[in-house]
């Protein structure tokens, strides 16, 4: 037996663990959980070192902490775990790929593209008047958890309707509009606020809410700044700040189809 016997399956094992650690780091990067993660890593290194030195008393204490620590980790990393499984479910959704609905239905390519134009037109007009707005566009789910926090609209997507919703004297202008299944589902909706430190401090609560909803769902979000009139596009926790209407239309075509 050699000193270091590495099998092919061990290489696969290392690659899988490295990939999972990389995805986990990307999910928690820039958040409070990042510091907790590094603290946890330091604790594991210390625990392994103590066990290797046969320090029985310290090892027993740390073993007991580790035994109950799994529950504590689930509580601490609740949002990150949810985002991680959402990422897996969205990217590797076998049920949707092989569903009977897709097999027997005709392709509807370009349907969402048709509804992108009034959204872009509304954002362009809102930006000219520096009217604050936040529009969330769901790719697959109906986002019922967030729809229920606002007023049900269930209307055809229209640029004039969107502009009226975000008009400064409108009772719904402070919340978010949710677009799902090619309809304006609801307005005045409350969204989760991101805890990320990567977002510039000059950006307000609308931007932080847009980042938060795209971190926890498969949706995209558009924000029109009330201070500058600039348009920002959010997807998968990433921000494109200061996009033009033409760039916005291309981003929508890419992310909503």
KOLTIKOL-599922 format. One record per residue (C-alpha): residue number from 1; y negated, z negated, x negated; residue in three letters. Coordinates in steps of 0.5 Angstrom, whole numbers, padded with zeros to 4 digits. Layout:
KOLTIKOL-599922
<r><k>NUM</k><py>Y</py><pz>Z</pz><px>X</px><r>ALA</r></r>
...
***
This chain:
KOLTIKOL-599922
<r><k>1</k><py>0000</py><pz>0000</pz><px>0000</px><r>UNK</r></r>
<r><k>2</k><py>-0007</py><pz>0002</pz><px>-0003</px><r>UNK</r></r>
<r><k>3</k><py>-0013</py><pz>-0003</pz><px>-0003</px><r>UNK</r></r>
<r><k>4</k><py>-0017</py><pz>0002</pz><px>0002</px><r>UNK</r></r>
<r><k>5</k><py>-0012</py><pz>0005</pz><px>0007</px><r>UNK</r></r>
<r><k>6</k><py>-0016</py><pz>0010</pz><px>0011</px><r>UNK</r></r>
<r><k>7</k><py>-0013</py><pz>0014</pz><px>0017</px><r>UNK</r></r>
<r><k>8</k><py>-0016</py><pz>0019</pz><px>0021</px><r>UNK</r></r>
<r><k>9</k><py>-0017</py><pz>0015</pz><px>0027</px><r>UNK</r></r>
<r><k>10</k><py>-0021</py><pz>0010</pz><px>0023</px><r>UNK</r></r>
<r><k>11</k><py>-0026</py><pz>0015</pz><px>0021</px><r>UNK</r></r>
<r><k>12</k><py>-0026</py><pz>0017</pz><px>0029</px><r>UNK</r></r>
<r><k>13</k><py>-0027</py><pz>0010</pz><px>0030</px><r>UNK</r></r>
<r><k>14</k><py>-0033</py><pz>0009</pz><px>0025</px><r>UNK</r></r>
<r><k>15</k><py>-0036</py><pz>0015</pz><px>0028</px><r>UNK</r></r>
<r><k>16</k><py>-0036</py><pz>0013</pz><px>0035</px><r>UNK</r></r>
<r><k>17</k><py>-0038</py><pz>0006</pz><px>0034</px><r>UNK</r></r>
<r><k>18</k><py>-0044</py><pz>0009</pz><px>0030</px><r>UNK</r></r>
<r><k>19</k><py>-0046</py><pz>0014</pz><px>0035</px><r>UNK</r></r>
<r><k>20</k><py>-0046</py><pz>0008</pz><px>0040</px><r>UNK</r></r>
<r><k>21</k><py>-0050</py><pz>0004</pz><px>0036</px><r>UNK</r></r>
<r><k>22</k><py>-0055</py><pz>0009</pz><px>0035</px><r>UNK</r></r>
<r><k>23</k><py>-0056</py><pz>0010</pz><px>0042</px><r>UNK</r></r>
<r><k>24</k><py>-0057</py><pz>0003</pz><px>0043</px><r>UNK</r></r>
<r><k>25</k><py>-0062</py><pz>0003</pz><px>0038</px><r>UNK</r></r>
<r><k>26</k><py>-0066</py><pz>0009</pz><px>0041</px><r>UNK</r></r>
<r><k>27</k><py>-0066</py><pz>0005</pz><px>0048</px><r>UNK</r></r>
<r><k>28</k><py>-0069</py><pz>-0001</pz><px>0046</px><r>UNK</r></r>
<r><k>29</k><py>-0073</py><pz>0002</pz><px>0040</px><r>UNK</r></r>
<r><k>30</k><py>-0080</py><pz>-0001</pz><px>0041</px><r>UNK</r></r>
<r><k>31</k><py>-0078</py><pz>-0006</pz><px>0046</px><r>UNK</r></r>
<r><k>32</k><py>-0078</py><pz>-0014</pz><px>0046</px><r>UNK</r></r>
<r><k>33</k><py>-0070</py><pz>-0013</pz><px>0046</px><r>UNK</r></r>
<r><k>34</k><py>-0071</py><pz>-0010</pz><px>0039</px><r>UNK</r></r>
<r><k>35</k><py>-0073</py><pz>-0016</pz><px>0036</px><r>UNK</r></r>
<r><k>36</k><py>-0067</py><pz>-0020</pz><px>0040</px><r>UNK</r></r>
<r><k>37</k><py>-0062</py><pz>-0014</pz><px>0037</px><r>UNK</r></r>
<r><k>38</k><py>-0064</py><pz>-0015</pz><px>0030</px><r>UNK</r></r>
<r><k>39</k><py>-0063</py><pz>-0023</pz><px>0031</px><r>UNK</r></r>
<r><k>40</k><py>-0056</py><pz>-0022</pz><px>0034</px><r>UNK</r></r>
<r><k>41</k><py>-0054</py><pz>-0017</pz><px>0028</px><r>UNK</r></r>
<r><k>42</k><py>-0057</py><pz>-0023</pz><px>0023</px><r>UNK</r></r>
<r><k>43</k><py>-0053</py><pz>-0028</pz><px>0027</px><r>UNK</r></r>
<r><k>44</k><py>-0046</py><pz>-0024</pz><px>0027</px><r>UNK</r></r>
<r><k>45</k><py>-0047</py><pz>-0023</pz><px>0019</px><r>UNK</r></r>
<r><k>46</k><py>-0048</py><pz>-0030</pz><px>0018</px><r>UNK</r></r>
<r><k>47</k><py>-0042</py><pz>-0032</pz><px>0023</px><r>UNK</r></r>
<r><k>48</k><py>-0037</py><pz>-0027</pz><px>0019</px><r>UNK</r></r>
<r><k>49</k><py>-0040</py><pz>-0030</pz><px>0012</px><r>UNK</r></r>
<r><k>50</k><py>-0038</py><pz>-0037</pz><px>0014</px><r>UNK</r></r>
<r><k>51</k><py>-0031</py><pz>-0035</pz><px>0017</px><r>UNK</r></r>
<r><k>52</k><py>-0030</py><pz>-0031</pz><px>0010</px><r>UNK</r></r>
<r><k>53</k><py>-0032</py><pz>-0038</pz><px>0006</px><r>UNK</r></r>
<r><k>54</k><py>-0027</py><pz>-0042</pz><px>0011</px><r>UNK</r></r>
<r><k>55</k><py>-0033</py><pz>-0047</pz><px>0013</px><r>UNK</r></r>
<r><k>56</k><py>-0029</py><pz>-0050</pz><px>0019</px><r>UNK</r></r>
<r><k>57</k><py>-0034</py><pz>-0054</pz><px>0022</px><r>UNK</r></r>
<r><k>58</k><py>-0039</py><pz>-0049</pz><px>0022</px><r>UNK</r></r>
<r><k>59</k><py>-0034</py><pz>-0043</pz><px>0024</px><r>UNK</r></r>
<r><k>60</k><py>-0032</py><pz>-0048</pz><px>0030</px><r>UNK</r></r>
<r><k>61</k><py>-0039</py><pz>-0049</pz><px>0033</px><r>UNK</r></r>
<r><k>62</k><py>-0041</py><pz>-0041</pz><px>0032</px><r>UNK</r></r>
<r><k>63</k><py>-0034</py><pz>-0039</pz><px>0035</px><r>UNK</r></r>
<r><k>64</k><py>-0036</py><pz>-0043</pz><px>0041</px><r>UNK</r></r>
<r><k>65</k><py>-0043</py><pz>-0040</pz><px>0041</px><r>UNK</r></r>
<r><k>66</k><py>-0040</py><pz>-0033</pz><px>0041</px><r>UNK</r></r>
<r><k>67</k><py>-0035</py><pz>-0035</pz><px>0047</px><r>UNK</r></r>
<r><k>68</k><py>-0041</py><pz>-0036</pz><px>0052</px><r>UNK</r></r>
<r><k>69</k><py>-0046</py><pz>-0031</pz><px>0048</px><r>UNK</r></r>
<r><k>70</k><py>-0043</py><pz>-0025</pz><px>0052</px><r>UNK</r></r>
<r><k>71</k><py>-0045</py><pz>-0028</pz><px>0059</px><r>UNK</r></r>
<r><k>72</k><py>-0052</py><pz>-0029</pz><px>0055</px><r>UNK</r></r>
<r><k>73</k><py>-0052</py><pz>-0022</pz><px>0052</px><r>UNK</r></r>
<r><k>74</k><py>-0051</py><pz>-0019</pz><px>0059</px><r>UNK</r></r>
<r><k>75</k><py>-0057</py><pz>-0023</pz><px>0062</px><r>UNK</r></r>
<r><k>76</k><py>-0062</py><pz>-0021</pz><px>0056</px><r>UNK</r></r>
<r><k>77</k><py>-0060</py><pz>-0014</pz><px>0056</px><r>UNK</r></r>
<r><k>78</k><py>-0059</py><pz>-0013</pz><px>0063</px><r>UNK</r></r>
<r><k>79</k><py>-0064</py><pz>-0007</pz><px>0063</px><r>UNK</r></r>
<r><k>80</k><py>-0062</py><pz>-0004</pz><px>0057</px><r>UNK</r></r>
<r><k>81</k><py>-0055</py><pz>-0004</pz><px>0059</px><r>UNK</r></r>
<r><k>82</k><py>-0057</py><pz>-0001</pz><px>0066</px><r>UNK</r></r>
<r><k>83</k><py>-0060</py><pz>0005</pz><px>0062</px><r>UNK</r></r>
<r><k>84</k><py>-0054</py><pz>0006</pz><px>0057</px><r>UNK</r></r>
<r><k>85</k><py>-0050</py><pz>0007</pz><px>0063</px><r>UNK</r></r>
<r><k>86</k><py>-0055</py><pz>0011</pz><px>0067</px><r>UNK</r></r>
<r><k>87</k><py>-0055</py><pz>0015</pz><px>0060</px><r>UNK</r></r>
<r><k>88</k><py>-0048</py><pz>0016</pz><px>0060</px><r>UNK</r></r>
<r><k>89</k><py>-0047</py><pz>0018</pz><px>0068</px><r>UNK</r></r>
<r><k>90</k><py>-0053</py><pz>0023</pz><px>0068</px><r>UNK</r></r>
<r><k>91</k><py>-0050</py><pz>0027</pz><px>0061</px><r>UNK</r></r>
<r><k>92</k><py>-0043</py><pz>0026</pz><px>0063</px><r>UNK</r></r>
<r><k>93</k><py>-0043</py><pz>0026</pz><px>0070</px><r>UNK</r></r>
<r><k>94</k><py>-0036</py><pz>0030</pz><px>0071</px><r>UNK</r></r>
<r><k>95</k><py>-0036</py><pz>0028</pz><px>0079</px><r>UNK</r></r>
<r><k>96</k><py>-0042</py><pz>0033</pz><px>0080</px><r>UNK</r></r>
<r><k>97</k><py>-0039</py><pz>0038</pz><px>0075</px><r>UNK</r></r>
<r><k>98</k><py>-0033</py><pz>0039</pz><px>0079</px><r>UNK</r></r>
<r><k>99</k><py>-0035</py><pz>0037</pz><px>0086</px><r>UNK</r></r>
<r><k>100</k><py>-0033</py><pz>0041</pz><px>0092</px><r>UNK</r></r>
<r><k>101</k><py>-0040</py><pz>0042</pz><px>0094</px><r>UNK</r></r>
<r><k>102</k><py>-0041</py><pz>0046</pz><px>0087</px><r>UNK</r></r>
<r><k>103</k><py>-0035</py><pz>0050</pz><px>0088</px><r>UNK</r></r>
<r><k>104</k><py>-0036</py><pz>0053</pz><px>0095</px><r>UNK</r></r>
<r><k>105</k><py>-0044</py><pz>0053</pz><px>0095</px><r>UNK</r></r>
<r><k>106</k><py>-0048</py><pz>0059</pz><px>0093</px><r>UNK</r></r>
<r><k>107</k><py>-0053</py><pz>0058</pz><px>0087</px><r>UNK</r></r>
<r><k>108</k><py>-0060</py><pz>0055</pz><px>0089</px><r>UNK</r></r>
<r><k>109</k><py>-0063</py><pz>0057</pz><px>0082</px><r>UNK</r></r>
<r><k>110</k><py>-0071</py><pz>0057</pz><px>0082</px><r>UNK</r></r>
<r><k>111</k><py>-0071</py><pz>0053</pz><px>0089</px><r>UNK</r></r>
<r><k>112</k><py>-0075</py><pz>0047</pz><px>0085</px><r>UNK</r></r>
<r><k>113</k><py>-0079</py><pz>0052</pz><px>0081</px><r>UNK</r></r>
<r><k>114</k><py>-0082</py><pz>0054</pz><px>0088</px><r>UNK</r></r>
<r><k>115</k><py>-0084</py><pz>0047</pz><px>0089</px><r>UNK</r></r>
<r><k>116</k><py>-0087</py><pz>0046</pz><px>0082</px><r>UNK</r></r>
<r><k>117</k><py>-0093</py><pz>0050</pz><px>0083</px><r>UNK</r></r>
<r><k>118</k><py>-0096</py><pz>0046</pz><px>0089</px><r>UNK</r></r>
<r><k>119</k><py>-0095</py><pz>0040</pz><px>0085</px><r>UNK</r></r>
<r><k>120</k><py>-0098</py><pz>0043</pz><px>0079</px><r>UNK</r></r>
<r><k>121</k><py>-0104</py><pz>0046</pz><px>0083</px><r>UNK</r></r>
<r><k>122</k><py>-0105</py><pz>0039</pz><px>0086</px><r>UNK</r></r>
<r><k>123</k><py>-0105</py><pz>0036</pz><px>0079</px><r>UNK</r></r>
<r><k>124</k><py>-0110</py><pz>0041</pz><px>0076</px><r>UNK</r></r>
<r><k>125</k><py>-0115</py><pz>0039</pz><px>0082</px><r>UNK</r></r>
<r><k>126</k><py>-0114</py><pz>0032</pz><px>0081</px><r>UNK</r></r>
<r><k>127</k><py>-0115</py><pz>0032</pz><px>0074</px><r>UNK</r></r>
<r><k>128</k><py>-0122</py><pz>0036</pz><px>0075</px><r>UNK</r></r>
<r><k>129</k><py>-0124</py><pz>0031</pz><px>0080</px><r>UNK</r></r>
<r><k>130</k><py>-0121</py><pz>0025</pz><px>0075</px><r>UNK</r></r>
<r><k>131</k><py>-0117</py><pz>0022</pz><px>0081</px><r>UNK</r></r>
<r><k>132</k><py>-0112</py><pz>0018</pz><px>0079</px><r>UNK</r></r>
<r><k>133</k><py>-0105</py><pz>0020</pz><px>0081</px><r>UNK</r></r>
<r><k>134</k><py>-0097</py><pz>0019</pz><px>0079</px><r>UNK</r></r>
<r><k>135</k><py>-0092</py><pz>0023</pz><px>0082</px><r>UNK</r></r>
<r><k>136</k><py>-0085</py><pz>0022</pz><px>0081</px><r>UNK</r></r>
<r><k>137</k><py>-0080</py><pz>0028</pz><px>0081</px><r>UNK</r></r>
<r><k>138</k><py>-0072</py><pz>0026</pz><px>0082</px><r>UNK</r></r>
<r><k>139</k><py>-0067</py><pz>0031</pz><px>0079</px><r>UNK</r></r>
<r><k>140</k><py>-0061</py><pz>0028</pz><px>0083</px><r>UNK</r></r>
<r><k>141</k><py>-0062</py><pz>0021</pz><px>0087</px><r>UNK</r></r>
<r><k>142</k><py>-0066</py><pz>0020</pz><px>0093</px><r>UNK</r></r>
<r><k>143</k><py>-0069</py><pz>0014</pz><px>0089</px><r>UNK</r></r>
<r><k>144</k><py>-0068</py><pz>0010</pz><px>0096</px><r>UNK</r></r>
<r><k>145</k><py>-0070</py><pz>0003</pz><px>0092</px><r>UNK</r></r>
<r><k>146</k><py>-0077</py><pz>0005</pz><px>0090</px><r>UNK</r></r>
<r><k>147</k><py>-0078</py><pz>0010</pz><px>0097</px><r>UNK</r></r>
<r><k>148</k><py>-0077</py><pz>0003</pz><px>0101</px><r>UNK</r></r>
<r><k>149</k><py>-0083</py><pz>0000</pz><px>0097</px><r>UNK</r></r>
<r><k>150</k><py>-0087</py><pz>0005</pz><px>0100</px><r>UNK</r></r>
<r><k>151</k><py>-0089</py><pz>0009</pz><px>0106</px><r>UNK</r></r>
<r><k>152</k><py>-0084</py><pz>0014</pz><px>0109</px><r>UNK</r></r>
<r><k>153</k><py>-0087</py><pz>0021</pz><px>0109</px><r>UNK</r></r>
<r><k>154</k><py>-0081</py><pz>0026</pz><px>0108</px><r>UNK</r></r>
<r><k>155</k><py>-0086</py><pz>0032</pz><px>0108</px><r>UNK</r></r>
<r><k>156</k><py>-0085</py><pz>0039</pz><px>0105</px><r>UNK</r></r>
<r><k>157</k><py>-0089</py><pz>0039</pz><px>0098</px><r>UNK</r></r>
<r><k>158</k><py>-0096</py><pz>0041</pz><px>0099</px><r>UNK</r></r>
<r><k>159</k><py>-0102</py><pz>0041</pz><px>0094</px><r>UNK</r></r>
<r><k>160</k><py>-0107</py><pz>0039</pz><px>0099</px><r>UNK</r></r>
<r><k>161</k><py>-0102</py><pz>0034</pz><px>0102</px><r>UNK</r></r>
<r><k>162</k><py>-0101</py><pz>0031</pz><px>0095</px><r>UNK</r></r>
<r><k>163</k><py>-0109</py><pz>0031</pz><px>0094</px><r>UNK</r></r>
<r><k>164</k><py>-0110</py><pz>0028</pz><px>0101</px><r>UNK</r></r>
<r><k>165</k><py>-0105</py><pz>0022</pz><px>0099</px><r>UNK</r></r>
<r><k>166</k><py>-0109</py><pz>0021</pz><px>0092</px><r>UNK</r></r>
<r><k>167</k><py>-0116</py><pz>0021</pz><px>0095</px><r>UNK</r></r>
<r><k>168</k><py>-0120</py><pz>0015</pz><px>0093</px><r>UNK</r></r>
<r><k>169</k><py>-0121</py><pz>0013</pz><px>0100</px><r>UNK</r></r>
<r><k>170</k><py>-0113</py><pz>0014</pz><px>0102</px><r>UNK</r></r>
<r><k>171</k><py>-0109</py><pz>0007</pz><px>0103</px><r>UNK</r></r>
<r><k>172</k><py>-0104</py><pz>0010</pz><px>0099</px><r>UNK</r></r>
<r><k>173</k><py>-0107</py><pz>0013</pz><px>0093</px><r>UNK</r></r>
<r><k>174</k><py>-0106</py><pz>0006</pz><px>0089</px><r>UNK</r></r>
<r><k>175</k><py>-0098</py><pz>0007</pz><px>0089</px><r>UNK</r></r>
<r><k>176</k><py>-0093</py><pz>0013</pz><px>0087</px><r>UNK</r></r>
<r><k>177</k><py>-0091</py><pz>0019</pz><px>0091</px><r>UNK</r></r>
<r><k>178</k><py>-0084</py><pz>0020</pz><px>0090</px><r>UNK</r></r>
<r><k>179</k><py>-0081</py><pz>0027</pz><px>0091</px><r>UNK</r></r>
<r><k>180</k><py>-0074</py><pz>0028</pz><px>0092</px><r>UNK</r></r>
<r><k>181</k><py>-0069</py><pz>0034</pz><px>0095</px><r>UNK</r></r>
<r><k>182</k><py>-0075</py><pz>0039</pz><px>0095</px><r>UNK</r></r>
<r><k>183</k><py>-0079</py><pz>0034</pz><px>0099</px><r>UNK</r></r>
<r><k>184</k><py>-0085</py><pz>0029</pz><px>0099</px><r>UNK</r></r>
<r><k>185</k><py>-0080</py><pz>0023</pz><px>0101</px><r>UNK</r></r>
<r><k>186</k><py>-0085</py><pz>0017</pz><px>0100</px><r>UNK</r></r>
<r><k>187</k><py>-0092</py><pz>0015</pz><px>0098</px><r>UNK</r></r>
<r><k>188</k><py>-0095</py><pz>0008</pz><px>0096</px><r>UNK</r></r>
<r><k>189</k><py>-0089</py><pz>0006</pz><px>0092</px><r>UNK</r></r>
<r><k>190</k><py>-0088</py><pz>0001</pz><px>0087</px><r>UNK</r></r>
<r><k>191</k><py>-0085</py><pz>0003</pz><px>0080</px><r>UNK</r></r>
<r><k>192</k><py>-0082</py><pz>-0002</pz><px>0075</px><r>UNK</r></r>
<r><k>193</k><py>-0087</py><pz>-0003</pz><px>0069</px><r>UNK</r></r>
<r><k>194</k><py>-0084</py><pz>-0001</pz><px>0062</px><r>UNK</r></r>
<r><k>195</k><py>-0084</py><pz>-0007</pz><px>0057</px><r>UNK</r></r>
<r><k>196</k><py>-0085</py><pz>-0002</pz><px>0051</px><r>UNK</r></r>
<r><k>197</k><py>-0089</py><pz>-0003</pz><px>0045</px><r>UNK</r></r>
<r><k>198</k><py>-0090</py><pz>0005</pz><px>0044</px><r>UNK</r></r>
<r><k>199</k><py>-0095</py><pz>0006</pz><px>0049</px><r>UNK</r></r>
<r><k>200</k><py>-0102</py><pz>0006</pz><px>0047</px><r>UNK</r></r>
<r><k>201</k><py>-0106</py><pz>0001</pz><px>0049</px><r>UNK</r></r>
<r><k>202</k><py>-0111</py><pz>0005</pz><px>0052</px><r>UNK</r></r>
<r><k>203</k><py>-0106</py><pz>0008</pz><px>0057</px><r>UNK</r></r>
<r><k>204</k><py>-0106</py><pz>0004</pz><px>0064</px><r>UNK</r></r>
<r><k>205</k><py>-0101</py><pz>0001</pz><px>0069</px><r>UNK</r></r>
<r><k>206</k><py>-0100</py><pz>0008</pz><px>0072</px><r>UNK</r></r>
<r><k>207</k><py>-0098</py><pz>0011</pz><px>0065</px><r>UNK</r></r>
<r><k>208</k><py>-0094</py><pz>0005</pz><px>0064</px><r>UNK</r></r>
<r><k>209</k><py>-0090</py><pz>0005</pz><px>0071</px><r>UNK</r></r>
<r><k>210</k><py>-0089</py><pz>0012</pz><px>0070</px><r>UNK</r></r>
<r><k>211</k><py>-0085</py><pz>0011</pz><px>0063</px><r>UNK</r></r>
<r><k>212</k><py>-0082</py><pz>0005</pz><px>0066</px><r>UNK</r></r>
<r><k>213</k><py>-0079</py><pz>0009</pz><px>0072</px><r>UNK</r></r>
<r><k>214</k><py>-0076</py><pz>0015</pz><px>0067</px><r>UNK</r></r>
<r><k>215</k><py>-0073</py><pz>0009</pz><px>0063</px><r>UNK</r></r>
<r><k>216</k><py>-0069</py><pz>0007</pz><px>0068</px><r>UNK</r></r>
<r><k>217</k><py>-0068</py><pz>0013</pz><px>0072</px><r>UNK</r></r>
<r><k>218</k><py>-0066</py><pz>0021</pz><px>0071</px><r>UNK</r></r>
<r><k>219</k><py>-0073</py><pz>0022</pz><px>0074</px><r>UNK</r></r>
<r><k>220</k><py>-0079</py><pz>0026</pz><px>0071</px><r>UNK</r></r>
<r><k>221</k><py>-0086</py><pz>0023</pz><px>0072</px><r>UNK</r></r>
<r><k>222</k><py>-0093</py><pz>0026</pz><px>0072</px><r>UNK</r></r>
<r><k>223</k><py>-0100</py><pz>0022</pz><px>0071</px><r>UNK</r></r>
<r><k>224</k><py>-0107</py><pz>0024</pz><px>0072</px><r>UNK</r></r>
<r><k>225</k><py>-0112</py><pz>0019</pz><px>0069</px><r>UNK</r></r>
<r><k>226</k><py>-0117</py><pz>0016</pz><px>0073</px><r>UNK</r></r>
<r><k>227</k><py>-0121</py><pz>0015</pz><px>0067</px><r>UNK</r></r>
<r><k>228</k><py>-0120</py><pz>0022</pz><px>0063</px><r>UNK</r></r>
<r><k>229</k><py>-0117</py><pz>0027</pz><px>0068</px><r>UNK</r></r>
<r><k>230</k><py>-0112</py><pz>0028</pz><px>0063</px><r>UNK</r></r>
<r><k>231</k><py>-0105</py><pz>0030</pz><px>0065</px><r>UNK</r></r>
<r><k>232</k><py>-0099</py><pz>0026</pz><px>0062</px><r>UNK</r></r>
<r><k>233</k><py>-0092</py><pz>0028</pz><px>0063</px><r>UNK</r></r>
<r><k>234</k><py>-0086</py><pz>0023</pz><px>0062</px><r>UNK</r></r>
<r><k>235</k><py>-0078</py><pz>0024</pz><px>0062</px><r>UNK</r></r>
<r><k>236</k><py>-0073</py><pz>0020</pz><px>0059</px><r>UNK</r></r>
<r><k>237</k><py>-0078</py><pz>0015</pz><px>0057</px><r>UNK</r></r>
<r><k>238</k><py>-0082</py><pz>0020</pz><px>0053</px><r>UNK</r></r>
<r><k>239</k><py>-0089</py><pz>0022</pz><px>0054</px><r>UNK</r></r>
<r><k>240</k><py>-0093</py><pz>0028</pz><px>0053</px><r>UNK</r></r>
<r><k>241</k><py>-0100</py><pz>0027</pz><px>0053</px><r>UNK</r></r>
<r><k>242</k><py>-0106</py><pz>0031</pz><px>0055</px><r>UNK</r></r>
<r><k>243</k><py>-0101</py><pz>0037</pz><px>0057</px><r>UNK</r></r>
<r><k>244</k><py>-0105</py><pz>0043</pz><px>0061</px><r>UNK</r></r>
<r><k>245</k><py>-0103</py><pz>0046</pz><px>0068</px><r>UNK</r></r>
<r><k>246</k><py>-0099</py><pz>0052</pz><px>0064</px><r>UNK</r></r>
<r><k>247</k><py>-0095</py><pz>0047</pz><px>0060</px><r>UNK</r></r>
<r><k>248</k><py>-0094</py><pz>0042</pz><px>0066</px><r>UNK</r></r>
<r><k>249</k><py>-0090</py><pz>0048</pz><px>0070</px><r>UNK</r></r>
<r><k>250</k><py>-0086</py><pz>0049</pz><px>0064</px><r>UNK</r></r>
<r><k>251</k><py>-0084</py><pz>0042</pz><px>0063</px><r>UNK</r></r>
<r><k>252</k><py>-0082</py><pz>0042</pz><px>0070</px><r>UNK</r></r>
<r><k>253</k><py>-0078</py><pz>0048</pz><px>0070</px><r>UNK</r></r>
<r><k>254</k><py>-0074</py><pz>0045</pz><px>0064</px><r>UNK</r></r>
<r><k>255</k><py>-0073</py><pz>0038</pz><px>0067</px><r>UNK</r></r>
<r><k>256</k><py>-0072</py><pz>0039</pz><px>0074</px><r>UNK</r></r>
<r><k>257</k><py>-0067</py><pz>0044</pz><px>0074</px><r>UNK</r></r>
***
